[in-house]
Amino acid sequence: MPRITTLGEYIVQNQQSFPYAKGELSRLLSSIRLAAKIVNSEINKAGLVDEIMGDVGTTNVQGEDQKKLDVYANHIFKEAIRRRFEVCGMASEEEDDFIAFDGGCKTGNYILLTDPLDGSSNIDVNVSIGTIFSIYRRLSPIGEFANIDDFLQPGSEQVAAGYVIYGSSTMLVFSTGQGVNGFTFDPSVGVFYLSHPDIKIPDNGKIYSINEGNYRAFSEGVRQYVDYCKESDSATNRPYSGRYIGSMVADFHRNLIKGGIYIYPATKKNPKGKLRLLYECNPMAYLIKEAGGLATDGHRDILDLKPSELHERTPLFIGSKNMVEKAMEFLKQEETVS
């Protein structure tokens, strides 16, 4: 039986292929690994420890109720990153503004953006949730504090991105621009092992993921694509299966492995969409591109969008190449008619 590679071994063995490899990115990924293990431990106590369940009684900058685990996960990732001088600043979905680290301003070459606990509204009902992260090279000069320009970079400038899914098993999936690899956590020894090397999403899938409760609020093109997914056609293996968990990491992970499309479009209530460009869409778009899929806002490649604010929102169509392209055909028809 071949020996299984650990995440630590993988980082050491492949650090020379990382962009700008000097060891800093390797150490940063190790910090994310440590934070994920700590958060995973707390999540596994949900239902047993009252102190980590329920709302804090505050809202984040988006006006969403903050869960106790949201705040806890944000604190853990912030402290794990702060202790590494590879990072000069961090921005989080749970923070109003970015954080410029004192120590990292002199030596840190990177900035980190994160959604510390995506799907946390589902924690009370034991649904899979996750952590999403994105890493960029800083633009500000070494020795100065990080500034807003460091964070408002298009997704195409990412040097690494990934997510952790806390589910029936805990997995860390990430890319440094050399393909996508997945590592499964073995809680008996506290180690992540390479379980899904070089993940490639199928060009076609049989799953569409969208909140159909908002069907009447979708544009005509989106409604027509949803109807297309439901039609019977043996040549294209339709109808597709509708699968929507409501936790983006969980929906994305399933479609990445099996093939499918995840859609969170603009609606009448949210004309700019609801997902955050920097914390959710950019890192997932980076991963899906490395895995052979596509990600758009319905008109443009997500990775080409130039953000104008930290908490900017955008519609998202992401997944198997042929499925995303087909959805775009319906949106283009809609534009032609209008």
C-alpha positions in Angstrom: 0.0 0.0 0.0 1.6 3.4 -1.0 2.3 5.8 1.7 -0.2 8.7 2.0 1.2 12.2 1.8 0.4 14.6 4.6 -0.4 18.2 4.0 2.8 19.3 5.7 4.8 17.0 3.5 3.0 18.3 0.4 3.7 21.9 1.3 7.4 21.2 1.8 7.7 19.1 -1.3 6.0 21.6 -3.5 7.0 25.0 -2.1 9.4 25.6 -4.9 6.5 25.5 -7.4 4.5 28.0 -5.4 4.5 31.5 -6.8 7.2 33.7 -5.4 8.5 30.7 -3.4 10.7 31.8 -0.5 8.9 29.7 2.2 6.5 32.5 3.3 3.5 31.1 1.4 4.3 27.6 2.8 4.3 29.0 6.4 1.1 30.9 5.7 -0.7 27.8 4.5 0.5 26.0 7.6 -1.1 28.8 9.7 -4.4 28.3 7.9 -4.1 24.5 8.5 -3.7 25.1 12.2 -6.6 27.5 12.5 -8.8 25.1 10.6 -8.0 22.3 13.0 -8.9 24.5 16.0 -12.2 25.7 14.4 -13.0 22.1 13.4 -12.6 21.0 17.0 -15.1 23.6 18.2 -17.6 22.8 15.5 -17.6 19.2 16.5 -18.8 20.3 20.0 -21.9 22.0 18.6 -24.9 20.7 20.4 -22.9 19.7 23.4 -21.5 23.1 24.5 -24.1 25.9 24.7 -21.5 28.6 24.6 -20.8 28.0 20.9 -24.3 27.8 19.6 -26.8 30.5 18.6 -26.5 34.3 17.9 -24.1 36.8 19.5 -26.8 39.5 19.4 -24.8 41.6 16.9 -24.8 42.0 13.2 -21.8 42.2 10.7 -21.3 44.9 8.2 -23.7 43.3 5.8 -26.5 43.5 8.5 -26.5 39.7 9.0 -26.9 38.2 12.5 -23.5 37.0 13.8 -23.4 33.5 15.2 -21.1 32.8 18.2 -19.1 30.5 16.0 -18.7 33.3 13.3 -17.0 35.4 15.9 -15.0 32.6 17.3 -13.7 31.4 13.9 -12.9 35.0 12.9 -10.8 35.4 16.1 -9.0 32.1 15.5 -8.0 32.9 12.0 -7.0 36.4 12.8 -4.7 35.4 15.6 -3.2 32.5 13.6 -2.4 34.8 10.8 -1.3 37.7 13.0 1.4 35.5 14.6 3.0 34.9 11.2 4.9 37.9 9.8 4.2 36.7 6.3 0.9 38.7 6.3 0.8 42.4 6.4 -3.0 42.7 6.6 -6.3 40.8 6.6 -9.9 41.4 5.6 -12.8 39.3 6.8 -16.5 39.1 6.1 -17.0 39.6 9.8 -15.0 42.8 10.1 -16.2 46.3 9.0 -12.7 47.3 7.7 -9.4 45.6 6.9 -6.8 45.0 9.6 -3.2 46.1 9.1 -0.8 44.1 11.2 2.0 45.9 13.0 4.6 43.2 12.7 3.7 42.1 9.1 4.1 45.7 7.8 7.8 45.3 7.8 8.2 41.8 6.4 4.9 40.5 5.2 4.6 40.0 1.5 1.0 38.8 1.5 -2.6 39.8 2.5 -5.4 37.4 3.4 -9.1 37.7 2.8 -11.5 35.2 4.4 -15.0 34.2 5.1 -14.2 32.5 8.4 -17.4 30.5 8.7 -19.5 30.3 5.5 -23.0 28.9 6.0 -22.9 29.4 9.7 -26.7 29.9 9.9 -26.9 26.2 9.3 -24.7 25.3 12.3 -27.6 24.8 14.6 -29.1 22.1 12.4 -25.9 20.2 11.7 -25.4 21.1 8.1 -21.9 21.2 6.5 -20.3 24.6 6.7 -16.9 25.9 5.8 -14.1 28.4 5.8 -13.0 30.2 2.5 -9.7 32.0 2.1 -7.8 34.0 -0.5 -4.2 35.1 -0.7 -2.7 38.0 -2.7 0.7 39.6 -2.9 0.7 43.0 -1.3 1.0 46.1 -3.4 2.1 48.5 -0.7 5.8 48.9 0.0 7.5 46.7 2.6 7.9 48.6 5.8 4.6 50.5 5.4 1.2 49.4 6.7 -1.2 47.6 4.4 -3.7 49.9 2.7 -7.0 49.5 0.9 -5.3 49.0 -2.5 -3.8 45.8 -1.2 -7.2 44.3 -0.8 -9.1 45.7 -3.9 -7.3 43.6 -6.4 -9.0 41.6 -9.1 -9.3 37.8 -8.5 -6.8 37.1 -11.3 -4.1 38.4 -9.0 -4.6 35.7 -6.4 -1.6 33.5 -5.6 -3.5 31.0 -3.6 -7.1 30.2 -2.5 -9.0 27.5 -0.9 -11.7 26.4 1.5 -12.2 24.0 4.4 -15.4 22.0 4.6 -16.5 20.8 8.0 -18.8 17.9 7.1 -19.0 14.1 7.5 -15.3 14.5 7.1 -13.2 17.7 7.3 -11.4 18.6 4.1 -9.0 21.4 3.1 -9.1 22.1 -0.6 -6.7 24.6 -2.1 -4.7 25.7 -5.1 -1.5 27.8 -5.6 -2.0 28.0 -9.3 -0.7 24.4 -9.9 -4.0 22.6 -9.9 -6.4 21.8 -7.1 -5.7 19.3 -4.3 -7.9 18.1 -1.4 -6.7 16.9 2.0 -8.9 15.0 4.4 -8.4 15.4 8.1 -7.8 12.3 10.3 -8.9 13.3 13.8 -7.3 10.3 15.4 -3.8 11.7 14.7 -4.7 15.3 13.9 -3.3 15.3 10.4 -4.5 16.3 6.9 -3.8 13.6 4.3 -3.8 14.1 0.5 -7.0 12.3 -0.5 -8.0 14.1 -3.7 -5.0 14.9 -5.9 -5.4 17.1 -9.0 -9.1 17.6 -8.8 -10.8 18.2 -12.2 -14.5 19.2 -12.4 -16.3 17.3 -15.2 -17.2 19.5 -18.2 -20.8 18.3 -17.8 -22.8 17.5 -14.7 -26.3 16.5 -13.7 -26.7 18.9 -10.8 -28.0 22.5 -10.7 -27.8 24.3 -7.4 -30.0 27.4 -6.9 -32.5 28.7 -4.4 -35.7 28.1 -6.4 -37.7 29.8 -3.7 -36.6 33.0 -5.4 -37.7 31.9 -8.9 -40.2 34.7 -9.5 -37.5 37.3 -8.5 -35.0 35.9 -11.1 -34.5 37.5 -14.5 -36.1 35.9 -17.5 -32.9 34.4 -18.6 -32.2 32.7 -15.3 -35.8 31.4 -15.1 -35.4 30.0 -18.6 -32.2 28.2 -17.7 -33.8 26.7 -14.6 -36.7 25.5 -16.8 -34.1 24.0 -19.2 -32.5 22.1 -16.4 -35.9 20.5 -15.6 -36.8 19.5 -19.1 -36.5 15.9 -20.3 -34.0 15.3 -23.0 -32.0 12.0 -23.2 -29.4 13.5 -25.5 -28.2 15.9 -22.7 -29.1 13.7 -19.8 -31.8 16.0 -18.6 -33.7 16.6 -16.4 -30.8 17.5 -14.0 -31.1 17.0 -10.3 -31.8 20.1 -8.2 -29.5 20.1 -5.1 -29.3 23.1 -2.9 -27.9 22.9 0.6 -27.8 26.7 1.3 -24.2 26.5 2.5 -22.0 27.7 -0.4 -18.9 25.6 0.5 -21.0 22.4 0.7 -22.8 23.1 -2.6 -19.6 24.1 -4.4 -17.7 21.1 -3.0 -20.3 18.6 -4.2 -20.4 20.1 -7.7 -16.6 20.3 -7.9 -16.4 16.5 -7.3 -19.4 15.4 -9.2 -20.0 18.1 -11.8 -22.7 20.7 -11.7 -23.5 24.4 -11.6 -24.1 26.6 -8.6 -26.0 29.8 -9.2 -26.7 32.8 -7.0 -28.1 35.4 -9.4 -29.3 38.9 -9.0 -32.8 39.3 -7.8 -35.3 42.1 -7.5 -34.4 42.4 -3.9 -30.7 42.0 -4.4 -29.9 43.5 -7.8 -26.1 43.1 -7.2 -26.5 39.6 -6.0 -25.8 38.5 -2.4 -22.5 36.8 -2.4 -19.3 38.7 -1.5 -16.8 39.1 -4.4 -13.7 39.2 -2.3 -14.5 36.6 0.4 -16.6 34.0 -1.5 -16.7 34.5 -5.3 -13.0 35.3 -6.1 -11.5 32.3 -4.2 -14.0 29.9 -5.6 -13.6 31.2 -9.1 -9.8 30.8 -8.7 -10.3 27.1 -7.7 -12.9 26.3 -10.4 -10.6 27.7 -13.1 -7.7 25.6 -11.9 -10.0 22.6 -11.9 -11.2 23.2 -15.5 -14.5 25.0 -14.9 -15.9 28.5 -15.3 -17.1 31.3 -13.1 -19.0 34.4 -14.3 -21.3 37.1 -12.9 -23.5 36.4 -15.9 -21.6 38.6 -18.2 -17.9 38.7 -17.3 -15.3 36.3 -15.8 -15.4 36.8 -12.0 -11.6 36.9 -11.9 -11.6 40.0 -14.2 -13.8 42.1 -11.9 -12.0 45.0 -10.3 -13.6 45.5 -6.8 -14.4 48.9 -5.6 -15.1 48.1 -1.9 -14.3 45.5 0.7 -17.8 44.1 1.0 -18.9 44.3 -2.7 -21.4 41.8 -3.8 -21.9 40.1 -7.2 -24.1 37.5 -8.9 -22.3 34.2 -9.5 -22.6 31.3 -12.0 -19.9 28.7 -11.3 -19.2 25.1 -12.1 -18.8 22.7 -15.0 -17.7 24.5 -18.2 -20.4 23.4 -20.5 -23.2 24.0 -18.0 -22.0 27.6 -17.2 -21.7 28.3 -20.9 -25.2 27.1 -21.5 -26.6 29.3 -18.8 -24.8 32.3 -20.4 -26.6 31.5 -23.7 -29.9 32.1 -22.0 -28.7 35.4 -20.4 -27.4 36.6 -23.8 -30.8 35.8 -25.4 -32.4 37.8 -22.6 -30.2 40.8 -23.4 -31.0 40.5 -27.1 -34.8 40.6 -26.5 -34.5 43.5 -24.0 
